[in-house]
Amino acid sequence: MLKEGVNVSLGTDGQGSGSNLDMFETMKFSSLLQKGIYEDVRSMESYEVLKMATINGAKALGLESEIRKY
C-alpha cells in the first residue's frame, strides 16, 4: 500500500476490546509482521513505521497542517 501512495497510519483499539493502548507495541508488531511476511529485514524501515504512527495519522485526520514538520 505504501508503494502505491496510500496513506497508511497506525492506531490502537479501544480499551473495551482488551487492547492495552500501547502505540510502541503496535509499531513493533507492524514492523515485525512485514519483515516476517516478506522474509526481508529491509521491507519495513523504522522511519516508515514512525511516520505511520505520527504524521500519517495526522494526515488521515486532515490535521497535517497543524503538525510541525522537521
Secondary structure, DSSP 4 states (H G I P E B T S, - for coil): -TTTT---------GGGT----HHHHHHHHHHHHHHHHT-TTSS-HHHHHHHHTHHHHHHTT-GGGSPP-
